[in-house]
């Protein structure tokens, strides 16, 4: 589980890096410009998982947290959304897509769960507001 103090510290560090007195490289980054690093870090994490080295996996997850948090900060600066909004979005989605866990509906077998997942995703496309009712 994420230690909230550590996550808050990462948010503070990224805000400072992007501040007018921060790092010139970090300040000039844009979502489009940082996309290549997102892809690189994602691939590096996938390779680390394949290698099975927990220390390397941990490092690559940290790198990915940096990129994702940097993206959230960029969009916060532009007035679109913040990290809490992005986290709330995935919280709502996971609760909505797991009624067998969060709404006390019966749990089926693996195939039934997969069908349920796909049906919920289809409903979300038809009614995007549905997952925000959790």
OpenMM code with the backbone's topology and positions (N, CA, C; nanometers):
from openmm import Vec3, app, unit

residues = "UNK UNK UNK UNK UNK UNK UNK UNK UNK UNK UNK UNK UNK UNK UNK UNK UNK UNK UNK UNK UNK UNK UNK UNK UNK UNK UNK UNK UNK UNK UNK UNK UNK UNK UNK UNK UNK UNK UNK UNK UNK UNK UNK UNK UNK UNK UNK UNK UNK UNK UNK UNK UNK UNK UNK UNK UNK UNK UNK UNK UNK UNK UNK UNK UNK UNK UNK UNK UNK UNK UNK UNK UNK UNK UNK UNK UNK UNK UNK UNK UNK UNK UNK UNK UNK UNK UNK UNK UNK UNK UNK UNK UNK UNK UNK UNK UNK UNK UNK UNK UNK UNK UNK UNK UNK UNK UNK UNK UNK UNK UNK UNK UNK UNK UNK UNK UNK UNK UNK UNK UNK UNK UNK UNK UNK UNK UNK UNK UNK UNK UNK UNK UNK UNK".split()
positions = [
    Vec3(0.0848, -0.1187, 0.0000),
    Vec3(0.0000, 0.0000, 0.0000),
    Vec3(0.0890, 0.1246, 0.0000),
    Vec3(0.0437, 0.2260, -0.0717),
    Vec3(0.1196, 0.3515, -0.0797),
    Vec3(0.1205, 0.4189, 0.0563),
    Vec3(0.2371, 0.4614, 0.0960),
    Vec3(0.2498, 0.5405, 0.2175),
    Vec3(0.2212, 0.6847, 0.1792),
    Vec3(0.1118, 0.7402, 0.2260),
    Vec3(0.0673, 0.8715, 0.1811),
    Vec3(0.1725, 0.9801, 0.2032),
    Vec3(0.2499, 0.9707, 0.3094),
    Vec3(0.3538, 1.0707, 0.3330),
    Vec3(0.4557, 1.0708, 0.2190),
    Vec3(0.4905, 0.9534, 0.1716),
    Vec3(0.5871, 0.9432, 0.0627),
    Vec3(0.5286, 0.9990, -0.0665),
    Vec3(0.4024, 0.9710, -0.0922),
    Vec3(0.3395, 1.0207, -0.2135),
    Vec3(0.3281, 1.1729, -0.2088),
    Vec3(0.2906, 1.2267, -0.0944),
    Vec3(0.2838, 1.3721, -0.0787),
    Vec3(0.4218, 1.4335, -0.1002),
    Vec3(0.5228, 1.3692, -0.0477),
    Vec3(0.6609, 1.4185, -0.0670),
    Vec3(0.6972, 1.4206, -0.2151),
    Vec3(0.6600, 1.3159, -0.2901),
    Vec3(0.6862, 1.3132, -0.4341),
    Vec3(0.6142, 1.4286, -0.5032),
    Vec3(0.4887, 1.4539, -0.4671),
    Vec3(0.4146, 1.5663, -0.5251),
    Vec3(0.4870, 1.6981, -0.4977),
    Vec3(0.5360, 1.7153, -0.3745),
    Vec3(0.6076, 1.8377, -0.3374),
    Vec3(0.7368, 1.8525, -0.4175),
    Vec3(0.8086, 1.7420, -0.4350),
    Vec3(0.9351, 1.7460, -0.5103),
    Vec3(0.9091, 1.7858, -0.6549),
    Vec3(0.8081, 1.7253, -0.7160),
    Vec3(0.7785, 1.7567, -0.8565),
    Vec3(0.7331, 1.9019, -0.8707),
    Vec3(0.6510, 1.9500, -0.7785),
    Vec3(0.6100, 2.0905, -0.7827),
    Vec3(0.7322, 2.1818, -0.7727),
    Vec3(0.8257, 2.1454, -0.6864),
    Vec3(0.9473, 2.2273, -0.6721),
    Vec3(1.0338, 2.2203, -0.7975),
    Vec3(1.0467, 2.1012, -0.8570),
    Vec3(1.1245, 2.0880, -0.9802),
    Vec3(1.0664, 2.1734, -1.0923),
    Vec3(0.9341, 2.1886, -1.0952),
    Vec3(0.8669, 2.2632, -1.2017),
    Vec3(0.8482, 2.4115, -1.1669),
    Vec3(0.8822, 2.4489, -1.0454),
    Vec3(0.8717, 2.5877, -1.0013),
    Vec3(0.9700, 2.6751, -1.0794),
    Vec3(0.9461, 2.8063, -1.0788),
    Vec3(1.0337, 2.8991, -1.1524),
    Vec3(1.1796, 2.8884, -1.1090),
    Vec3(1.2062, 2.8482, -0.9849),
    Vec3(1.3437, 2.8304, -0.9372),
    Vec3(1.3858, 2.6836, -0.9387),
    Vec3(1.3083, 2.6010, -1.0053),
    Vec3(1.3366, 2.4580, -1.0095),
    Vec3(1.4335, 2.4210, -1.1196),
    Vec3(1.4180, 2.3020, -1.1696),
    Vec3(1.5079, 2.2470, -1.2709),
    Vec3(1.4626, 2.2900, -1.4111),
    Vec3(1.5537, 2.3503, -1.4884),
    Vec3(1.5165, 2.3932, -1.6241),
    Vec3(1.4609, 2.2793, -1.7100),
    Vec3(1.5186, 2.1596, -1.6987),
    Vec3(1.4710, 2.0457, -1.7778),
    Vec3(1.3284, 2.0089, -1.7379),
    Vec3(1.3029, 1.9974, -1.6091),
    Vec3(1.1699, 1.9598, -1.5623),
    Vec3(1.0659, 2.0670, -1.5965),
    Vec3(1.1037, 2.1941, -1.5876),
    Vec3(1.0110, 2.3038, -1.6172),
    Vec3(0.9686, 2.3046, -1.7633),
    Vec3(1.0587, 2.2656, -1.8525),
    Vec3(1.0260, 2.2734, -1.9951),
    Vec3(0.9491, 2.1522, -2.0470),
    Vec3(0.9327, 2.0501, -1.9639),
    Vec3(0.8621, 1.9301, -2.0097),
    Vec3(0.7147, 1.9590, -2.0347),
    Vec3(0.6614, 1.8917, -2.1345),
    Vec3(0.5192, 1.8977, -2.1690),
    Vec3(0.4674, 1.7541, -2.1723),
    Vec3(0.3351, 1.7363, -2.1678),
    Vec3(0.2828, 1.6000, -2.1794),
    Vec3(0.3304, 1.5300, -2.3069),
    Vec3(0.3284, 1.6007, -2.4186),
    Vec3(0.3746, 1.5394, -2.5438),
    Vec3(0.5234, 1.5060, -2.5374),
    Vec3(0.6013, 1.5940, -2.4761),
    Vec3(0.7450, 1.5717, -2.4684),
    Vec3(0.7850, 1.4601, -2.3736),
    Vec3(0.7068, 1.4404, -2.2687),
    Vec3(0.7412, 1.3394, -2.1688),
    Vec3(0.6851, 1.2009, -2.2050),
    Vec3(0.6006, 1.1971, -2.3074),
    Vec3(0.5393, 1.0708, -2.3496),
    Vec3(0.6441, 0.9639, -2.3800),
    Vec3(0.7539, 1.0009, -2.4454),
    Vec3(0.8570, 0.9013, -2.4778),
    Vec3(0.9166, 0.8406, -2.3511),
    Vec3(0.9295, 0.9203, -2.2452),
    Vec3(0.9826, 0.8679, -2.1191),
    Vec3(0.8816, 0.7747, -2.0519),
    Vec3(0.7531, 0.8079, -2.0654),
    Vec3(0.6491, 0.7197, -2.0140),
    Vec3(0.6592, 0.5823, -2.0798),
    Vec3(0.6748, 0.5805, -2.2103),
    Vec3(0.6865, 0.4535, -2.2824),
    Vec3(0.8154, 0.3803, -2.2448),
    Vec3(0.9256, 0.4534, -2.2358),
    Vec3(1.0535, 0.3924, -2.1960),
    Vec3(1.0441, 0.3293, -2.0574),
    Vec3(0.9915, 0.4055, -1.9620),
    Vec3(0.9838, 0.3548, -1.8246),
    Vec3(0.8868, 0.2373, -1.8135),
    Vec3(0.7798, 0.2405, -1.8899),
    Vec3(0.6860, 0.1286, -1.8901),
    Vec3(0.7545, 0.0032, -1.9429),
    Vec3(0.8289, 0.0177, -2.0504),
    Vec3(0.9027, -0.0968, -2.1052),
    Vec3(1.0094, -0.1464, -2.0088),
    Vec3(1.0777, -0.0551, -1.9425),
    Vec3(1.1794, -0.0957, -1.8458),
    Vec3(1.1162, -0.1705, -1.7287),
    Vec3(0.9986, -0.1274, -1.6857),
    Vec3(0.9291, -0.1990, -1.5786),
    Vec3(0.8897, -0.3393, -1.6254),
    Vec3(0.8384, -0.3497, -1.7473),
    Vec3(0.8002, -0.4807, -1.8010),
    Vec3(0.9227, -0.5737, -1.8064),
    Vec3(1.0363, -0.5221, -1.8479),
    Vec3(1.1592, -0.6018, -1.8526),
    Vec3(1.2025, -0.6435, -1.7120),
    Vec3(1.1915, -0.5516, -1.6165),
    Vec3(1.2281, -0.5834, -1.4784),
    Vec3(1.1382, -0.6936, -1.4234),
    Vec3(1.0104, -0.6888, -1.4570),
    Vec3(0.9186, -0.7947, -1.4134),
    Vec3(0.9598, -0.9274, -1.4749),
    Vec3(0.9955, -0.9255, -1.6029),
    Vec3(1.0417, -1.0481, -1.6691),
    Vec3(1.1669, -1.1034, -1.6020),
    Vec3(1.2558, -1.0134, -1.5587),
    Vec3(1.3800, -1.0559, -1.4918),
    Vec3(1.3534, -1.1075, -1.3512),
    Vec3(1.2460, -1.0620, -1.2896),
    Vec3(1.2075, -1.1116, -1.1579),
    Vec3(1.2900, -1.0596, -1.0417),
    Vec3(1.3592, -0.9476, -1.0602),
    Vec3(1.4411, -0.8908, -0.9537),
    Vec3(1.3585, -0.7846, -0.8794),
    Vec3(1.3126, -0.8136, -0.7575),
    Vec3(1.2271, -0.7184, -0.6854),
    Vec3(1.2886, -0.5794, -0.6689),
    Vec3(1.4179, -0.5699, -0.6453),
    Vec3(1.4811, -0.4385, -0.6280),
    Vec3(1.4729, -0.3576, -0.7575),
    Vec3(1.4950, -0.4226, -0.8699),
    Vec3(1.4871, -0.3551, -0.9993),
    Vec3(1.3418, -0.3169, -1.0310),
    Vec3(1.2492, -0.4047, -0.9997),
    Vec3(1.1072, -0.3762, -1.0198),
    Vec3(1.0676, -0.2536, -0.9367),
    Vec3(1.1103, -0.2495, -0.8131),
    Vec3(1.0804, -0.1370, -0.7242),
    Vec3(1.1331, -0.0065, -0.7838),
    Vec3(1.2557, -0.0090, -0.8315),
    Vec3(1.3161, 0.1104, -0.8922),
    Vec3(1.2346, 0.1573, -1.0129),
    Vec3(1.1956, 0.0645, -1.0985),
    Vec3(1.1220, 0.1012, -1.2195),
    Vec3(0.9806, 0.1489, -1.1876),
    Vec3(0.9179, 0.0914, -1.0859),
    Vec3(0.7873, 0.1424, -1.0427),
    Vec3(0.8031, 0.2866, -0.9946),
    Vec3(0.9097, 0.3144, -0.9208),
    Vec3(0.9370, 0.4513, -0.8767),
    Vec3(0.9535, 0.5461, -0.9940),
    Vec3(1.0266, 0.5021, -1.0968),
    Vec3(1.0441, 0.5857, -1.2160),
    Vec3(0.9096, 0.6140, -1.2830),
    Vec3(0.8245, 0.5132, -1.2872),
    Vec3(0.6934, 0.5307, -1.3485),
    Vec3(0.6053, 0.6241, -1.2641),
    Vec3(0.6131, 0.6114, -1.1313),
    Vec3(0.5428, 0.7049, -1.0437),
    Vec3(0.5871, 0.8487, -1.0726),
    Vec3(0.7154, 0.8688, -1.0925),
    Vec3(0.7672, 1.0025, -1.1226),
    Vec3(0.7018, 1.0578, -1.2496),
    Vec3(0.7027, 0.9795, -1.3564),
    Vec3(0.6475, 1.0257, -1.4833),
    Vec3(0.4973, 1.0527, -1.4703),
    Vec3(0.4248, 0.9608, -1.4074),
    Vec3(0.2801, 0.9788, -1.3929),
    Vec3(0.2471, 1.1006, -1.3069),
    Vec3(0.3230, 1.1193, -1.2007),
    Vec3(0.3001, 1.2339, -1.1134),
    Vec3(0.3378, 1.3634, -1.1844),
    Vec3(0.4423, 1.3587, -1.2646),
    Vec3(0.4817, 1.4749, -1.3449),
    Vec3(0.3690, 1.5119, -1.4423),
    Vec3(0.3099, 1.4125, -1.5054),
    Vec3(0.1980, 1.4390, -1.5962),
    Vec3(0.0802, 1.5031, -1.5218),
    Vec3(0.0491, 1.4493, -1.4055),
    Vec3(-0.0594, 1.5080, -1.3255),
    Vec3(-0.0295, 1.6535, -1.2916),
    Vec3(0.0942, 1.6821, -1.2564),
    Vec3(0.1319, 1.8196, -1.2225),
    Vec3(0.1175, 1.9112, -1.3441),
    Vec3(0.1567, 1.8643, -1.4604),
    Vec3(0.1438, 1.9459, -1.5814),
    Vec3(-0.0023, 1.9812, -1.6082),
    Vec3(-0.0903, 1.8816, -1.5936),
    Vec3(-0.2318, 1.9068, -1.6187),
    Vec3(-0.2948, 1.9911, -1.5077),
    Vec3(-0.2432, 1.9798, -1.3849),
    Vec3(-0.2888, 2.0683, -1.2767),
    Vec3(-0.2514, 2.2119, -1.3093),
    Vec3(-0.1273, 2.2324, -1.3553),
    Vec3(-0.0812, 2.3666, -1.3918),
    Vec3(-0.1687, 2.4291, -1.5014),
    Vec3(-0.2186, 2.3445, -1.5902),
    Vec3(-0.3030, 2.3919, -1.7005),
    Vec3(-0.4496, 2.4067, -1.6593),
    Vec3(-0.4809, 2.3687, -1.5341),
    Vec3(-0.6160, 2.3838, -1.4827),
    Vec3(-0.7140, 2.2757, -1.5261),
    Vec3(-0.6624, 2.1617, -1.5719),
    Vec3(-0.7505, 2.0544, -1.6202),
    Vec3(-0.7925, 1.9576, -1.5095),
    Vec3(-0.6974, 1.9055, -1.4357),
    Vec3(-0.7247, 1.8128, -1.3258),
    Vec3(-0.5993, 1.8027, -1.2409),
    Vec3(-0.6134, 1.7437, -1.1221),
    Vec3(-0.4961, 1.7236, -1.0369),
    Vec3(-0.4799, 1.5751, -1.0043),
    Vec3(-0.3811, 1.5433, -0.9269),
    Vec3(-0.3522, 1.4047, -0.8918),
    Vec3(-0.4702, 1.3404, -0.8199),
    Vec3(-0.5324, 1.4133, -0.7285),
    Vec3(-0.6492, 1.3587, -0.6586),
    Vec3(-0.7600, 1.3219, -0.7568),
    Vec3(-0.7802, 1.4044, -0.8590),
    Vec3(-0.8825, 1.3741, -0.9592),
    Vec3(-0.8496, 1.2440, -1.0325),
    Vec3(-0.7234, 1.2278, -1.0707),
    Vec3(-0.6830, 1.1059, -1.1416),
    Vec3(-0.6984, 0.9834, -1.0515),
    Vec3(-0.6606, 0.9985, -0.9250),
    Vec3(-0.6750, 0.8872, -0.8313),
    Vec3(-0.8222, 0.8558, -0.8060),
    Vec3(-0.9050, 0.9590, -0.7923),
    Vec3(-1.0483, 0.9350, -0.7717),
    Vec3(-1.1097, 0.8658, -0.8920),
    Vec3(-1.0623, 0.8999, -1.0097),
    Vec3(-1.1130, 0.8372, -1.1318),
    Vec3(-1.0886, 0.6863, -1.1309),
    Vec3(-0.9684, 0.6451, -1.0940),
    Vec3(-0.9390, 0.5011, -1.0927),
    Vec3(-1.0082, 0.4329, -0.9745),
    Vec3(-1.0226, 0.5026, -0.8636),
    Vec3(-1.0961, 0.4461, -0.7488),
    Vec3(-1.2401, 0.4175, -0.7899),
    Vec3(-1.3045, 0.5166, -0.8501),
    Vec3(-1.4430, 0.4984, -0.8943),
    Vec3(-1.4539, 0.3832, -0.9939),
    Vec3(-1.3607, 0.3798, -1.0887),
    Vec3(-1.3647, 0.2758, -1.1916),
    Vec3(-1.3483, 0.1362, -1.1316),
    Vec3(-1.2533, 0.1195, -1.0418),
    Vec3(-1.2287, -0.0137, -0.9853),
    Vec3(-1.3461, -0.0599, -0.8985),
    Vec3(-1.4051, 0.0311, -0.8230),
    Vec3(-1.5210, -0.0060, -0.7414),
    Vec3(-1.6380, -0.0438, -0.8320),
    Vec3(-1.6614, 0.0365, -0.9343),
    Vec3(-1.7722, 0.0112, -1.0261),
    Vec3(-1.7543, -0.1201, -1.1020),
    Vec3(-1.6307, -0.1496, -1.1414),
    Vec3(-1.6053, -0.2704, -1.2210),
    Vec3(-1.5928, -0.3975, -1.1369),
    Vec3(-1.6001, -0.3843, -1.0070),
    Vec3(-1.5899, -0.5004, -0.9176),
    Vec3(-1.7110, -0.5102, -0.8249),
    Vec3(-1.8310, -0.5203, -0.8816),
    Vec3(-1.9495, -0.5288, -0.7957),
    Vec3(-1.9499, -0.6556, -0.7098),
    Vec3(-1.8800, -0.7576, -0.7553),
    Vec3(-1.8711, -0.8819, -0.6780),
    Vec3(-1.7891, -0.8637, -0.5513),
    Vec3(-1.7138, -0.7554, -0.5436),
    Vec3(-1.6340, -0.7263, -0.4248),
    Vec3(-1.6982, -0.6147, -0.3421),
    Vec3(-1.7426, -0.5069, -0.4097),
    Vec3(-1.7869, -0.3874, -0.3392),
    Vec3(-1.9384, -0.3731, -0.3274),
    Vec3(-2.0156, -0.4527, -0.4010),
    Vec3(-2.1616, -0.4396, -0.3960),
    Vec3(-2.2281, -0.5705, -0.3547),
    Vec3(-2.1493, -0.6616, -0.3024),
    Vec3(-2.2016, -0.7890, -0.2524),
    Vec3(-2.2846, -0.8655, -0.3552),
    Vec3(-2.2464, -0.8554, -0.4825),
    Vec3(-2.3115, -0.9387, -0.5830),
    Vec3(-2.2380, -1.0715, -0.5891),
    Vec3(-2.3038, -1.1757, -0.6356),
    Vec3(-2.2387, -1.3075, -0.6384),
    Vec3(-2.1131, -1.3085, -0.7254),
    Vec3(-2.0156, -1.3831, -0.6798),
    Vec3(-1.8930, -1.4007, -0.7562),
    Vec3(-1.9100, -1.5232, -0.8437),
    Vec3(-1.8828, -1.5067, -0.9719),
    Vec3(-1.8916, -1.6185, -1.0649),
    Vec3(-1.7564, -1.6813, -1.0857),
    Vec3(-1.7500, -1.7684, -1.1839),
    Vec3(-1.6219, -1.8269, -1.2196),
    Vec3(-1.5420, -1.7256, -1.3017),
    Vec3(-1.4232, -1.7624, -1.3412),
    Vec3(-1.3357, -1.6688, -1.4113),
    Vec3(-1.3991, -1.6182, -1.5408),
    Vec3(-1.4636, -1.7064, -1.6156),
    Vec3(-1.5283, -1.6659, -1.7408),
    Vec3(-1.6435, -1.5684, -1.7145),
    Vec3(-1.7227, -1.5948, -1.6126),
    Vec3(-1.8334, -1.5051, -1.5785),
    Vec3(-1.7826, -1.3679, -1.5343),
    Vec3(-1.6718, -1.3668, -1.4601),
    Vec3(-1.6135, -1.2388, -1.4181),
    Vec3(-1.5622, -1.1601, -1.5383),
    Vec3(-1.5017, -1.2306, -1.6340),
    Vec3(-1.4522, -1.1646, -1.7550),
    Vec3(-1.5695, -1.1065, -1.8339),
    Vec3(-1.6776, -1.1824, -1.8472),
    Vec3(-1.7961, -1.1333, -1.9176),
    Vec3(-1.8566, -1.0134, -1.8456),
    Vec3(-1.8600, -1.0201, -1.7132),
    Vec3(-1.9113, -0.9083, -1.6341),
    Vec3(-1.8270, -0.7836, -1.6568),
    Vec3(-1.6951, -0.7996, -1.6544),
    Vec3(-1.6016, -0.6890, -1.6758),
    Vec3(-1.6282, -0.6234, -1.8117),
    Vec3(-1.6408, -0.7049, -1.9156),
    Vec3(-1.6637, -0.6519, -2.0498),
    Vec3(-1.7997, -0.5827, -2.0596),
    Vec3(-1.9013, -0.6389, -1.9957),
    Vec3(-2.0340, -0.5770, -1.9965),
    Vec3(-2.0309, -0.4415, -1.9261),
    Vec3(-1.9595, -0.4334, -1.8157),
    Vec3(-1.9479, -0.3070, -1.7422),
    Vec3(-1.8734, -0.2040, -1.8261),
    Vec3(-1.7646, -0.2454, -1.8914),
    Vec3(-1.6901, -0.1530, -1.9773),
    Vec3(-1.7786, -0.1009, -2.0905),
    Vec3(-1.8599, -0.1895, -2.1483),
    Vec3(-1.9502, -0.1495, -2.2563),
    Vec3(-2.0517, -0.0476, -2.2038),
    Vec3(-2.1057, -0.0724, -2.0853),
    Vec3(-2.2008, 0.0197, -2.0241),
    Vec3(-2.1358, 0.1556, -1.9987),
    Vec3(-2.0090, 0.1550, -1.9550),
    Vec3(-1.9375, 0.2804, -1.9305),
    Vec3(-1.9270, 0.3639, -2.0580),
    Vec3(-1.9072, 0.2978, -2.1714),
    Vec3(-1.8979, 0.3706, -2.2982),
    Vec3(-2.0325, 0.4328, -2.3347),
    Vec3(-2.1410, 0.3625, -2.3023),
    Vec3(-2.2747, 0.4132, -2.3312),
    Vec3(-2.3194, 0.5183, -2.2292),
    Vec3(-2.2756, 0.4984, -2.1026),
    Vec3(-2.3141, 0.5885, -1.9936),
    Vec3(-2.1902, 0.6226, -1.9110),
    Vec3(-2.1041, 0.7131, -1.9603),
    Vec3(-1.9784, 0.7447, -1.8912),
    Vec3(-1.9948, 0.7868, -1.7457),
    Vec3(-2.1085, 0.8462, -1.7118),
    Vec3(-2.1298, 0.8919, -1.5749),
    Vec3(-2.1565, 0.7762, -1.4792),
    Vec3(-2.1834, 0.6576, -1.5308),
    Vec3(-2.2225, 0.5431, -1.4465),
    Vec3(-2.1182, 0.5110, -1.3407),
    Vec3(-1.9921, 0.5087, -1.3766),
    Vec3(-1.8885, 0.4682, -1.2805),
    Vec3(-1.8648, 0.5725, -1.1723),
    Vec3(-1.9181, 0.6915, -1.1891),
    Vec3(-1.9003, 0.7961, -1.0881),
    Vec3(-2.0101, 0.7936, -0.9825),
    Vec3(-2.0883, 0.6892, -0.9806),
    Vec3(-2.1975, 0.6763, -0.8824),
    Vec3(-2.1579, 0.5903, -0.7637),
    Vec3(-2.0306, 0.5629, -0.7462),
    Vec3(-1.9889, 0.4748, -0.6368),
    Vec3(-1.9957, 0.5437, -0.5030),
] * unit.nanometer
topology = app.Topology()
chain = topology.addChain("A")
for resn in residues:
    res = topology.addResidue(resn, chain)
    for name in ("N", "CA", "C"):
        topology.addAtom(name, app.Element.getBySymbol(name[0]), res)
